[in-house]
Amino acid sequence: MSNELLLSTEISIKDKKKTFIGKVVRTAIMANTKVMQVRTADAEDYYLVYYRKSFIFGDNLNNVTEGSFIDKAFQEGIVFESAHPMLSILIPKQAITIPNRSKLFPQLQTHFSPQEIAYIATTLDSFFEKAALSKLIEQIYFDHKRNGKFMKAFQILQILSEFMPQLKSANERMSSLEFSSYHDFYHSSNLPAILKKDPLYVQLYCFKNRNNPDAYIFLENILKSNESYIEMIVLWLEKVRRFQKAEEIDSYTRIARKFLTMKEWILILAEEKVNPFQVLPEAKAIIEEIIMAGNYEEAATFLLKFMNDLPVTYDSILKKLWENVDAEFVGSHLDHFISILQRQGNEENHKQSEAQVYQLIVSMLKGYDLKTVYDKLQPLQKVLPHSLIFRKLSKMAKMLEDPDRMMELGDYFAEFKQYDPAIDCYSWEMELKPQDPDPVWKIFKMYQQKGMATEAAAYQKVFAQLKEIQESV
């Protein structure tokens, strides 16, 4: 979507004794885990890891190690880049404090189960030595085994084996006789049965295999039962992105409205190339409200991407936008506004556009030379073939190469409030006809328009002298 409507992607971070604001560059969702890349004003990249809704750990990383959890998250997860309006929804509003490394895992024990801590440890291999994390997970395994909790011990072994597939001891334990019944349970049971014993495993499994329709539906149902509405929308948006089809739009709109405004939802759908003005009946009322508040540029920005694919019921809205948006905004989105005029379809409407076309040319001449403005507006001129304003612009473009028509060209520049080019034209004429007071008078008037009293007074004096000489002859 256009930058005018981007939502905030800033986050406050406290690292040791310094606090700073960073901008989230991108976010990756990996089942229960979220990874955010945050860029500071000094162009440093911090990576923040969240589990469920809790911030776990983060640090400045010069490079992300290939094969690390963070690398996999951005390769295999659901990713939202900085331009995506969903990104701001995924960013926690509260500031975060990066915890002390040595105190991290003792602190986690007060909030998460041993199995969750084992899994969380696998997400932090960009910040801690993998061997140390492996040792921590093994310790959790041994604690369960000593206490006779063999099912839980096996669950930890599965996490360790996935994290360190090269670890021979973990693989041997998993295939040992004492764990054979648990091994068989995970490989022969259905997902509902496993979910009762190991919800974390099922969520990770279904997310990893979410391209499989059955796993997708099962994961969707888990999220729904947990009221994980943001995660449901994230999962659905990825499906929309993959298949370019917004199925179940009504039901997902109801879900989205639990935590999103309709404006935010419109922006998110638009970013995924879903035309909200075709699929959301409520969208038209939102645009009308924005226009009623006098925010024409904001309303136009919502519509720009779909200007050629709006229902006919939007024609009156487009007419209001053309008549009221700022000329500079039109110049910045000229192709889209040409589409608006093409939809208007009759010359009566075109006649009403003269004032807007005039303002558009004035605005564009501030940033471009005459030839460039003329070339850029050629498509618009084809839509408004009888525009008197365009006829003047065409005459001006032809006069550029004709030194005998500089006075006339200067008059046109003055009409379009381009006082410096007008002065250049009149100065050229003044050099050709040094005794003629007319170009001097016009330069005087231009400096008056520019508010340059000293220069205006000087040319007024020269004009008076030339006029006196002319009258004495």
ZAMARGU-4260 file (C-alpha; in steps of 0.2 Angstrom, whole numbers, plus 5000, padded with zeros to 4 digits):
<rodrens>
0) 5000/5000/5000 | 5005/5018/4998 | 5017/5025/5011 | 5004/5038/5016 | 4994/5025/5025
5) 5008/5015/5033 | 5005/5012/5052 | 5019/5014/5065 | 5032/5000/5065 | 5042/5008/5080
10) 5047/4999/5095 | 5056/5005/5111 | 5071/4994/5117 | 5081/4994/5133 | 5097/4985/5131
15) 5108/4986/5147 | 5109/5005/5151 | 5103/5012/5134 | 5086/5014/5128 | 5082/5018/5110
20) 5068/5017/5097 | 5070/5005/5082 | 5059/5002/5067 | 5053/4984/5064 | 5060/4979/5046
25) 5051/4962/5046 | 5043/4949/5056 | 5042/4930/5054 | 5029/4919/5063 | 5034/4901/5067
30) 5020/4892/5075 | 5020/4899/5093 | 5036/4909/5090 | 5038/4927/5082 | 5055/4934/5077
35) 5056/4953/5074 | 5071/4961/5065 | 5073/4979/5071 | 5084/4992/5064 | 5091/5006/5074
40) 5095/5024/5069 | 5113/5018/5069 | 5109/5005/5056 | 5111/4991/5069 | 5100/4976/5067
45) 5092/4968/5083 | 5083/4952/5082 | 5069/4949/5095 | 5062/4932/5099 | 5044/4930/5107
50) 5036/4914/5113 | 5017/4916/5112 | 5014/4933/5118 | 5030/4935/5129 | 5046/4943/5124
55) 5060/4930/5127 | 5077/4937/5122 | 5085/4948/5109 | 5102/4956/5104 | 5111/4965/5090
60) 5117/4953/5077 | 5129/4957/5063 | 5124/4942/5053 | 5111/4928/5055 | 5119/4911/5055
65) 5113/4900/5041 | 5103/4886/5048 | 5099/4895/5064 | 5081/4896/5071 | 5080/4914/5065
70) 5086/4910/5048 | 5073/4896/5047 | 5060/4907/5053 | 5062/4920/5039 | 5064/4905/5026
75) 5050/4894/5032 | 5039/4905/5042 | 5025/4917/5038 | 5034/4934/5035 | 5028/4952/5034
80) 5039/4965/5027 | 5040/4983/5033 | 5028/4989/5020 | 5014/4977/5026 | 5001/4985/5037
85) 4999/4969/5047 | 5017/4971/5053 | 5011/4985/5065 | 4998/4974/5072 | 5011/4961/5076
90) 5022/4973/5086 | 5018/4973/5105 | 5014/4991/5110 | 5024/4990/5126 | 5043/4994/5127
95) 5054/4979/5129 | 5069/4976/5140 | 5082/4963/5135 | 5085/4952/5150 | 5102/4947/5158
100) 5109/4932/5149 | 5114/4923/5165 | 5097/4925/5173 | 5086/4921/5157 | 5083/4903/5160
105) 5080/4903/5178 | 5067/4917/5175 | 5059/4907/5161 | 5056/4893/5174 | 5043/4903/5183
110) 5032/4906/5167 | 5034/4891/5156 | 5033/4872/5157 | 5050/4862/5156 | 5044/4856/5138
115) 5041/4874/5133 | 5058/4880/5140 | 5066/4866/5130 | 5058/4872/5114 | 5062/4890/5118
120) 5080/4885/5120 | 5080/4879/5102 | 5074/4897/5096 | 5089/4905/5104 | 5104/4897/5095
125) 5109/4914/5087 | 5112/4921/5105 | 5119/4906/5115 | 5131/4892/5110 | 5122/4878/5103
130) 5131/4865/5114 | 5126/4875/5130 | 5107/4875/5124 | 5109/4856/5120 | 5115/4853/5138
135) 5101/4863/5145 | 5088/4853/5136 | 5097/4836/5141 | 5096/4842/5159 | 5077/4844/5157
140) 5076/4826/5149 | 5086/4818/5164 | 5075/4827/5177 | 5060/4820/5169 | 5067/4803/5167
145) 5074/4802/5186 | 5056/4807/5191 | 5048/4793/5181 | 5040/4804/5169 | 5045/4794/5153
150) 5032/4802/5141 | 5038/4819/5146 | 5056/4814/5144 | 5052/4807/5127 | 5044/4824/5122
155) 5060/4832/5127 | 5070/4820/5117 | 5060/4824/5101 | 5064/4842/5104 | 5082/4839/5106
160) 5083/4827/5091 | 5075/4840/5080 | 5087/4853/5087 | 5103/4843/5086 | 5100/4829/5073
165) 5118/4825/5073 | 5118/4821/5092 | 5120/4802/5092 | 5115/4800/5110 | 5098/4808/5108
170) 5094/4797/5092 | 5099/4782/5101 | 5088/4785/5116 | 5073/4789/5105 | 5074/4772/5097
175) 5078/4763/5113 | 5067/4749/5120 | 5062/4760/5135 | 5054/4773/5124 | 5047/4761/5110
180) 5029/4763/5116 | 5030/4782/5116 | 5038/4781/5099 | 5024/4770/5092 | 5011/4782/5100
185) 5017/4797/5090 | 5019/4787/5074 | 5003/4778/5074 | 4990/4789/5083 | 4980/4802/5075
190) 4982/4821/5079 | 4967/4823/5091 | 4974/4809/5102 | 4992/4816/5102 | 4985/4834/5105
195) 4978/4828/5122 | 4995/4822/5127 | 5007/4835/5118 | 4998/4851/5112 | 5015/4859/5108
200) 5021/4845/5097 | 5004/4845/5087 | 5005/4864/5084 | 5023/4863/5078 | 5019/4848/5067
205) 5004/4856/5059 | 5013/4873/5056 | 5027/4864/5048 | 5015/4854/5037 | 5002/4868/5035
210) 5002/4866/5016 | 4994/4850/5019 | 4975/4854/5019 | 4972/4842/5034 | 4986/4849/5044
215) 4980/4867/5040 | 4962/4864/5046 | 4968/4855/5062 | 4980/4870/5066 | 4966/4882/5062
220) 4954/4873/5074 | 4967/4874/5087 | 4970/4892/5085 | 4951/4895/5085 | 4949/4885/5101
225) 4963/4895/5109 | 4955/4912/5103 | 4971/4915/5094 | 4963/4927/5082 | 4979/4936/5076
230) 4987/4920/5072 | 4971/4914/5063 | 4972/4929/5052 | 4991/4927/5049 | 4988/4909/5044
235) 4973/4914/5032 | 4983/4928/5024 | 4997/4916/5019 | 4984/4905/5011 | 4977/4920/5002
240) 4995/4925/4997 | 4998/4908/4990 | 4982/4905/4981 | 4977/4923/4976 | 4960/4919/4982
245) 4951/4926/4997 | 4939/4912/5002 | 4928/4914/5018 | 4930/4933/5017 | 4915/4936/5028
250) 4920/4924/5042 | 4938/4930/5042 | 4932/4948/5042 | 4922/4945/5058 | 4938/4937/5066
255) 4948/4952/5060 | 4936/4964/5067 | 4939/4957/5085 | 4956/4966/5085 | 4957/4977/5069
260) 4948/4993/5063 | 4939/4992/5046 | 4952/5004/5040 | 4966/4992/5045 | 4958/4977/5038
265) 4955/4986/5021 | 4974/4990/5021 | 4979/4972/5025 | 4968/4965/5011 | 4974/4977/4999
270) 4992/4973/5003 | 4988/4954/4999 | 4981/4960/4982 | 4963/4957/4987 | 4952/4971/4981
275) 4942/4976/4998 | 4931/4987/4988 | 4924/4972/4978 | 4923/4960/4993 | 4918/4971/5008
280) 4902/4980/5007 | 4907/4990/5022 | 4922/4998/5013 | 4912/5011/5003 | 4905/5018/5019
285) 4922/5019/5026 | 4928/5029/5011 | 4913/5040/5012 | 4916/5044/5030 | 4934/5049/5026
290) 4928/5061/5012 | 4915/5068/5024 | 4929/5073/5036 | 4937/5082/5021 | 4952/5070/5020
295) 4952/5068/5001 | 4970/5063/4999 | 4968/5049/5012 | 4952/5043/5004 | 4961/5043/4987
300) 4976/5033/4994 | 4965/5019/5000 | 4958/5018/4982 | 4973/5021/4971 | 4979/5002/4969
305) 4961/4997/4963 | 4957/5013/4953 | 4953/5002/4937 | 4944/4989/4947 | 4931/4998/4957
310) 4912/4995/4957 | 4902/5008/4947 | 4894/5013/4964 | 4911/5022/4967 | 4909/5034/4952
315) 4902/5048/4963 | 4916/5046/4975 | 4929/5047/4961 | 4921/5062/4955 | 4923/5071/4972
320) 4941/5065/4973 | 4945/5073/4956 | 4937/5089/4961 | 4944/5091/4978 | 4961/5083/4980
325) 4977/5094/4980 | 4985/5096/4963 | 5002/5090/4970 | 4994/5074/4976 | 4986/5072/4958
330) 5004/5075/4950 | 5011/5061/4962 | 4998/5049/4956 | 4994/5055/4939 | 4991/5038/4931
335) 4978/5034/4943 | 4969/5050/4941 | 4969/5048/4922 | 4959/5032/4926 | 4946/5043/4936
340) 4944/5055/4921 | 4942/5040/4909 | 4928/5034/4920 | 4919/5050/4920 | 4915/5048/4902
345) 4908/5064/4896 | 4913/5081/4890 | 4902/5090/4903 | 4912/5083/4917 | 4928/5087/4908
350) 4924/5105/4907 | 4922/5106/4926 | 4940/5100/4927 | 4949/5115/4920 | 4952/5123/4937
355) 4960/5107/4943 | 4970/5105/4928 | 4976/5123/4930 | 4982/5119/4948 | 4990/5103/4942
360) 5001/5112/4929 | 5005/5125/4942 | 5010/5112/4954 | 5020/5102/4942 | 5030/5117/4935
365) 5037/5119/4952 | 5046/5103/4951 | 5049/5100/4932 | 5054/5110/4917 | 5040/5114/4904
370) 5045/5101/4892 | 5044/5087/4905 | 5027/5093/4912 | 5020/5094/4894 | 5026/5076/4891
375) 5020/5069/4907 | 5003/5076/4904 | 5000/5070/4887 | 4990/5055/4893 | 4979/5067/4902
380) 4977/5078/4887 | 4970/5064/4877 | 4956/5062/4890 | 4952/5080/4890 | 4955/5084/4871
385) 4945/5101/4872 | 4954/5108/4888 | 4959/5126/4885 | 4972/5125/4899 | 4980/5111/4889
390) 4980/5121/4873 | 4990/5135/4882 | 5002/5122/4888 | 5004/5115/4871 | 5008/5133/4864
395) 5020/5136/4878 | 5030/5120/4873 | 5030/5125/4855 | 5037/5143/4860 | 5052/5136/4869
400) 5062/5135/4852 | 5055/5152/4846 | 5065/5167/4852 | 5053/5179/4843 | 5039/5174/4855
405) 5048/5175/4872 | 5036/5189/4878 | 5021/5179/4874 | 5029/5163/4883 | 5033/5174/4898
410) 5015/5179/4899 | 5010/5161/4899 | 5023/5157/4913 | 5016/5172/4923 | 4998/5165/4921
415) 5004/5149/4928 | 5013/5158/4943 | 5030/5153/4936 | 5038/5170/4940 | 5057/5165/4937
420) 5054/5157/4920 | 5044/5172/4916 | 5058/5184/4921 | 5070/5174/4910 | 5058/5176/4895
425) 5056/5195/4898 | 5075/5197/4901 | 5078/5189/4884 | 5066/5201/4876 | 5074/5216/4886
430) 5091/5211/4878 | 5084/5210/4861 | 5075/5227/4863 | 5084/5237/4876 | 5074/5253/4873
435) 5057/5244/4875 | 5050/5248/4892 | 5037/5234/4891 | 5048/5219/4896 | 5055/5230/4910
440) 5038/5233/4916 | 5034/5215/4916 | 5050/5210/4925 | 5045/5223/4938 | 5028/5215/4940
445) 5036/5198/4942 | 5047/5204/4956 | 5032/5211/4965 | 5023/5195/4964 | 5038/5186/4971
450) 5039/5199/4986 | 5056/5205/4981 | 5053/5224/4984 | 5071/5230/4981 | 5073/5221/4964
455) 5055/5227/4959 | 5060/5245/4964 | 5075/5244/4953 | 5066/5238/4938 | 5052/5251/4941
460) 5065/5265/4940 | 5072/5258/4924 | 5055/5257/4917 | 5051/5275/4921 | 5068/5281/4913
465) 5064/5271/4897 | 5046/5277/4897 | 5052/5295/4898 | 5064/5293/4884 | 5051/5285/4873
470) 5039/5299/4877 | 5052/5313/4873 | 5055/5306/4856
</rodrens>
